[in-house]
Every structure is written in structure tokens, then in C-alpha cells.
Amino acid sequence: MARLPILKAHEIIRALEKAGFQRVRQRGGHARLKHPDGRVTSVPVHTGEDIDRWLLKKILRDAKISTEEFLHLAEKL
């Protein structure tokens, strides 16, 4: 199993959008993304801050995306 990178919020959102998620709203520092099949996740958007590995793992668990699938989407950015 590959190790997750530390990424910025906009990089994570871009990878999730490639997986079919759409940003449905942003309230304060959190963007809410929803997939047409009903999956939902939130990504904290704080300027200049990175998303740590444990939080990225939680986002992927909520989105029901495997680590390998996410890494494949993120490498194309």
C-alpha cells in the first residue's frame, strides 16, 4: 500500500472532481463535495495550510475512494 502524500486542499478537491465529485457548497473554511451516486465528503480549505495524511485518509473513507485510486487521480494533476 502506497503512502499518502501531504497535499493542499485545492489539489485534493481537483482529484475528487476528476472522480466525479462536484462542489455543492462552501461554508466558512470547509468545501462540501457530492458525487451523483450520493457519496458526500468535506474538505477543509484554509489558505496556506496542508491537509495531513490522517485527514486525507478520513476524506477518502467518506468518499469511498481507495488510496490507490486517489493516487492515480492525483498524479495526473
Phi and psi in degrees as a GROMACS rama.xvg file:
@    title "Ramachandran Plot"
@    xaxis  label "Phi"
@    yaxis  label "Psi"
@TYPE xy
-76.4621  151.803  ALA-2
-83.1936  136.309  ARG-3
-71.9612  141.714  LEU-4
-83.1307  165.007  PRO-5
-93.0846  120.667  ILE-6
-125.342  166.274  LEU-7
-83.2636  158.429  LYS-8
-59.8803  -41.5234  ALA-9
-65.5962  -29.2437  HIS-10
-70.4859  -39.8492  GLU-11
-66.5988  -43.3278  ILE-12
-63.1019  -41.855  ILE-13
-61.0539  -42.3302  ARG-14
-65.8484  -40.4809  ALA-15
-66.3719  -36.0038  LEU-16
-65.0454  -34.3736  GLU-17
-65.7643  -27.0899  LYS-18
-83.5416  0.439164  ALA-19
106.105  0.639821  GLY-20
-78.504  150.357  PHE-21
-126.009  141.636  GLN-22
-74.2673  117.007  ARG-23
-96.1775  -26.7593  VAL-24
-168.021  163.174  ARG-25
-139.183  123.501  GLN-26
-123.653  115.907  ARG-27
65.2727  -127.127  GLY-28
-100.204  22.3382  GLY-29
-131.341  125.839  HIS-30
-95.4523  135.134  ALA-31
-105.116  124.951  ARG-32
-117.473  141.244  LEU-33
-133.141  140.774  LYS-34
-97.8022  149.093  HIS-35
-56.3664  -24.6238  PRO-36
-85.3739  2.1128  ASP-37
108.234  -11.0653  GLY-38
-67.7277  140.472  ARG-39
-135.727  143.068  VAL-40
-149.519  158.911  THR-41
-117.533  141.458  SER-42
-124.2  122.216  VAL-43
-71.3226  129.667  PRO-44
-115.762  98.7103  VAL-45
-124.807  117.863  HIS-46
-54.5042  128.839  THR-47
82.7951  -3.62813  GLY-48
-106.04  146.822  GLU-49
-91.5432  156.949  ASP-50
-94.7479  120.175  ILE-51
-70.7882  162.734  ASP-52
-60.6593  -40.9562  ARG-53
-66.0254  -35.617  TRP-54
-73.7513  -38.3999  LEU-55
-62.2177  -39.4911  LEU-56
-62.2414  -38.9349  LYS-57
-66.4522  -41.8281  LYS-58
-61.7017  -44.269  ILE-59
-67.0369  -35.8064  LEU-60
-64.8314  -42.8705  ARG-61
-63.165  -38.8032  ASP-62
-81.0198  -8.62812  ALA-63
57.0325  48.4278  LYS-64
-119.321  133.575  ILE-65
-74.1768  158.801  SER-66
-59.4573  -43.8752  THR-67
-63.3174  -42.7907  GLU-68
-63.8037  -42.4292  GLU-69
-63.7582  -44.4108  PHE-70
-61.7437  -36.6911  LEU-71
-64.4228  -42.1656  HIS-72
-68.4385  -40.727  LEU-73
-71.8421  -28.5424  ALA-74
-73.249  -18.8808  GLU-75
-83.5794  -2.17458  LYS-76
